[in-house]
């Protein structure tokens, strides 16, 4: 019975790893346009952060822009996935609290629906890791995938 359960676990792990890979790619793509907009106009990003009452707007504009840019690369590669997911999760919490919460839930009205979905996916990566198809698995001998 123990062998059967082991084989069953392996069988069901393949779709999980493919789903983790595809999810990482989709979330990285979702971060790409906002990150590029912030990086290409850092002064505008600082002004916008000030306008929505984000504390320390200059510091946080640079930090968020850099973190999102690095996060895209790390998520695509599946490298340090748990750590970058937690950090990007904090960015999403900030986006929800400072930008989207006053507009309600619905994404069509600028609400926090989409950042919440991103946060859920990021917490999934923080919990389950990058999966089998990642540099975490290759470099850390699967320890990040457990």
Buried (B, 14 or more C-beta within 10 A) or exposed (E): EEEEEEEEEEEEEEEEBEEBBEBBEEBBEBBBEBBBBBBEBEEEBBEBBEEEEBEEBBEBBBEBBEBBBBBBEBBBBBBBBBBBBEBBBEBBBBBBEBBBEEBEEEBEEEBBBBBBBBBEBBBBBBEBBBBBBBBBBBBBEEEBBE
